[in-house]
Amino acid sequence: RSQIQAMPTFQNSPSYPKVDKVPDDILLEIFHHLLGPPGAAIRESDTWLPVTLSHVCSNWRCLALASPRLWTNIFLSSFSDPAILHQYLTRSRDALLRVDIAAPIKSTICMDLLAQTLSTQTHRLVSFHLYDVNVKSAMRLSSFFTSPAPQLRSLHIMPYNETWAWSDTVFDGQMPLLSDLDVSTRYGNLLARENLTRLLIDVEYPGAEELVSLLRACPTLESLDLAF
């Protein structure tokens, strides 16, 4: 009780750090730092971070709404709302997007709405991770993404405990900057990427001859993991 009673005096003392005195540019750096490092898996809490920040006070809300980068980490699951996704896409403006889709999306209507909304922004995707999704959902989701992804650098396709045939119509086969690839698919021409630096294959590879052919097709490859 004595500590609680003494708290106002401590808070009003000149030595107590006041967050409202922190310059806006420093606050924004702190907000951006909370997003996590590039390449890290996006958690559902990461998606809600800008909403949480924007509800602290009017100044923080103005800062959050003025920063497109804060709205670029998007996590989609069976509980996602297409209206919220549209809001994030609007608030992120032209900034590059990092998208993780996880867990079976039970409602086909919801899944189609999410994919259809997101598919208009493939030119902004810098990472696209699809995991713990059943093959049927993976195939249906990927069928919406037929436009080029010129900024895409990281692609992880890991359906839950299953493999499926990669279609070259996904992103129209055009991912010129792709450097990080995890696949659990029958991959077709997906692996022949001259900019790849990291590759993980989680399906049975046909043989040594094709492995050598793959290495020749990926001259910049630095890391190769064969997880089958």
C-alpha positions as CSV (number, residue, x, y, z in Angstrom):
1,R,0.0,0.0,0.0
2,S,2.8,2.5,0.9
3,Q,4.4,1.8,-2.5
4,I,1.1,2.5,-4.3
5,Q,0.6,5.7,-2.4
6,A,4.1,6.9,-3.2
7,M,3.7,6.2,-6.9
8,P,2.1,9.5,-7.9
9,T,4.9,11.4,-6.3
10,F,7.4,9.3,-8.2
11,Q,5.6,9.7,-11.4
12,N,5.5,13.5,-11.0
13,S,9.2,13.8,-10.2
14,P,11.5,15.4,-12.8
15,S,13.5,12.2,-13.1
16,Y,10.5,10.0,-14.1
17,P,10.7,9.3,-17.9
18,K,7.6,10.7,-19.7
19,V,6.8,8.8,-22.9
20,D,4.9,11.8,-24.2
21,K,8.2,13.7,-24.3
22,V,9.8,11.2,-26.7
23,P,10.1,12.7,-30.1
24,D,7.8,11.3,-32.8
25,D,10.6,10.0,-35.0
26,I,12.0,8.0,-32.0
27,L,8.6,6.6,-31.2
28,L,8.2,5.5,-34.8
29,E,11.5,3.7,-34.6
30,I,10.4,1.9,-31.5
31,F,7.1,1.0,-33.2
32,H,9.0,-0.4,-36.2
33,H,11.4,-2.3,-34.0
34,L,8.4,-4.1,-32.4
35,L,7.5,-5.6,-35.9
36,G,10.4,-8.0,-35.5
37,P,13.4,-8.7,-37.9
38,P,12.8,-9.3,-41.6
39,G,12.3,-13.0,-42.4
40,A,10.9,-13.9,-39.0
41,A,7.6,-15.8,-38.8
42,I,4.7,-13.5,-38.4
43,R,2.6,-14.2,-35.3
44,E,-1.1,-13.2,-35.0
45,S,-0.1,-10.8,-32.3
46,D,2.2,-9.0,-34.8
47,T,-0.8,-8.3,-37.0
48,W,-2.7,-6.7,-34.2
49,L,0.3,-4.6,-33.0
50,P,-0.5,-1.4,-35.0
51,V,-4.1,-1.6,-33.8
52,T,-3.0,-1.8,-30.2
53,L,-0.6,1.1,-30.6
54,S,-3.2,3.2,-32.3
55,H,-5.5,2.9,-29.3
56,V,-3.1,4.2,-26.7
57,C,-3.7,7.9,-27.3
58,S,-4.5,10.3,-30.1
59,N,-0.9,11.1,-30.8
60,W,0.1,7.4,-31.1
61,R,-2.9,6.9,-33.4
62,C,-1.8,9.7,-35.7
63,L,1.7,8.2,-35.8
64,A,0.4,4.7,-36.5
65,L,-1.9,5.8,-39.3
66,A,0.8,7.9,-40.8
67,S,3.2,4.9,-41.0
68,P,2.4,2.5,-43.8
69,R,5.2,0.1,-42.7
70,L,3.3,-0.6,-39.4
71,W,0.5,-2.3,-41.4
72,T,2.6,-4.6,-43.6
73,N,2.8,-7.7,-41.4
74,I,-0.3,-9.7,-42.2
75,F,-1.2,-13.1,-40.6
76,L,-4.2,-14.9,-42.0
77,S,-6.0,-17.9,-40.5
78,S,-9.5,-19.3,-40.2
79,F,-10.4,-16.5,-37.8
80,S,-9.3,-13.7,-40.1
81,D,-11.8,-11.0,-41.3
82,P,-11.6,-9.9,-45.0
83,A,-12.7,-6.4,-43.9
84,I,-9.7,-6.2,-41.6
85,L,-7.4,-7.4,-44.3
86,H,-8.7,-4.7,-46.6
87,Q,-8.1,-2.1,-43.9
88,Y,-4.5,-3.2,-43.6
89,L,-3.9,-3.1,-47.3
90,T,-5.4,0.4,-47.4
91,R,-3.3,1.7,-44.5
92,S,-0.1,0.1,-45.8
93,R,-0.5,2.1,-49.0
94,D,2.3,1.1,-51.4
95,A,4.7,-0.4,-48.8
96,L,5.9,-4.0,-49.3
97,L,3.9,-6.7,-47.6
98,R,4.9,-9.8,-45.6
99,V,2.1,-12.3,-45.5
100,D,1.8,-15.6,-43.5
101,I,-1.2,-17.9,-44.0
102,A,-1.5,-20.7,-41.4
103,A,-4.0,-23.3,-40.1
104,P,-6.8,-24.8,-42.2
105,I,-9.3,-22.1,-43.3
106,K,-12.5,-24.0,-42.8
107,S,-14.9,-21.6,-44.6
108,T,-14.4,-21.7,-48.4
109,I,-16.3,-18.4,-48.7
110,C,-13.9,-16.7,-46.2
111,M,-10.9,-18.3,-47.8
112,D,-11.9,-17.1,-51.3
113,L,-12.6,-13.5,-50.0
114,L,-9.2,-13.3,-48.3
115,A,-7.3,-14.7,-51.3
116,Q,-9.2,-12.5,-53.8
117,T,-8.5,-9.4,-51.7
118,L,-4.9,-10.2,-51.3
119,S,-4.3,-11.3,-54.9
120,T,-4.7,-7.7,-56.1
121,Q,-1.5,-6.8,-54.2
122,T,0.9,-9.5,-55.5
123,H,3.2,-6.7,-56.9
124,R,3.8,-5.6,-53.2
125,L,4.6,-9.0,-51.7
126,V,8.1,-9.3,-50.4
127,S,7.4,-12.6,-48.5
128,F,4.6,-15.1,-48.8
129,H,4.5,-18.1,-46.4
130,L,1.8,-20.8,-46.6
131,Y,2.0,-23.5,-43.9
132,D,0.0,-25.9,-41.8
133,V,-2.7,-25.7,-44.5
134,N,-4.2,-28.8,-46.1
135,V,-3.4,-29.5,-49.7
136,K,-7.0,-28.7,-50.9
137,S,-6.8,-25.3,-49.3
138,A,-3.3,-24.7,-50.6
139,M,-4.3,-25.4,-54.1
140,R,-7.4,-23.3,-53.9
141,L,-5.5,-20.4,-52.3
142,S,-2.7,-20.5,-54.9
143,S,-5.1,-20.5,-57.8
144,F,-5.9,-16.8,-57.0
145,F,-2.3,-15.7,-57.2
146,T,-1.7,-15.6,-61.0
147,S,-0.2,-12.1,-61.3
148,P,3.6,-11.5,-61.2
149,A,5.3,-10.9,-57.9
150,P,8.3,-8.7,-58.9
151,Q,9.3,-7.9,-55.3
152,L,8.9,-11.4,-53.8
153,R,12.1,-12.5,-52.0
154,S,10.8,-15.2,-49.6
155,L,8.4,-18.0,-50.5
156,H,7.5,-20.9,-48.1
157,I,5.0,-23.4,-49.3
158,M,4.6,-26.1,-46.6
159,P,1.1,-27.8,-46.6
160,Y,0.4,-29.8,-43.5
161,N,2.0,-33.3,-43.7
162,E,1.2,-33.5,-47.5
163,T,2.7,-32.6,-50.8
164,W,1.1,-31.1,-53.9
165,A,2.0,-30.2,-57.4
166,W,3.3,-26.7,-57.9
167,S,1.7,-24.9,-60.8
168,D,3.7,-22.5,-62.9
169,T,0.7,-20.2,-63.1
170,V,1.2,-19.2,-59.5
171,F,2.6,-15.6,-59.6
172,D,2.7,-16.3,-63.4
173,G,6.1,-17.9,-62.7
174,Q,7.6,-14.4,-62.4
175,M,9.5,-14.0,-59.2
176,P,12.8,-12.5,-60.3
177,L,14.1,-11.5,-56.9
178,L,13.2,-14.8,-55.1
179,S,16.2,-15.7,-52.9
180,D,14.7,-17.7,-50.0
181,L,12.6,-20.8,-50.8
182,D,11.1,-23.6,-48.7
183,V,9.0,-26.1,-50.5
184,S,7.0,-29.2,-49.7
185,T,5.5,-29.6,-53.2
186,R,6.2,-31.4,-56.4
187,Y,7.9,-28.3,-57.7
188,G,8.2,-28.4,-61.5
189,N,10.2,-25.4,-62.6
190,L,9.9,-23.6,-59.3
191,L,13.5,-24.4,-58.2
192,A,15.4,-23.0,-61.2
193,R,16.0,-19.5,-59.8
194,E,19.3,-17.8,-60.5
195,N,18.9,-15.5,-57.4
196,L,18.3,-18.2,-54.9
197,T,20.6,-18.1,-51.9
198,R,18.7,-20.4,-49.6
199,L,16.6,-23.5,-50.5
200,L,14.9,-26.1,-48.3
201,I,13.2,-29.1,-50.0
202,D,10.9,-31.2,-47.9
203,V,9.8,-33.8,-50.5
204,E,11.6,-36.7,-52.0
205,Y,14.1,-35.5,-54.6
206,P,14.2,-37.5,-57.9
207,G,17.9,-38.2,-57.9
208,A,21.5,-37.1,-57.9
209,E,21.5,-36.1,-61.6
210,E,18.6,-33.7,-61.1
211,L,20.2,-32.4,-57.9
212,V,23.4,-31.5,-59.9
213,S,21.2,-29.8,-62.5
214,L,19.5,-27.8,-59.8
215,L,22.8,-26.6,-58.4
216,R,23.9,-25.5,-61.9
217,A,20.6,-23.6,-62.3
218,C,21.1,-21.7,-59.0
219,P,24.6,-20.2,-59.1
220,T,24.2,-18.0,-56.1
221,L,22.9,-20.7,-53.8
222,E,24.6,-20.5,-50.3
223,S,22.4,-22.9,-48.3
224,L,20.7,-26.2,-49.4
225,D,18.6,-28.3,-46.9
226,L,17.2,-31.6,-48.0
227,A,14.7,-32.5,-45.4
228,F,13.0,-35.5,-46.9
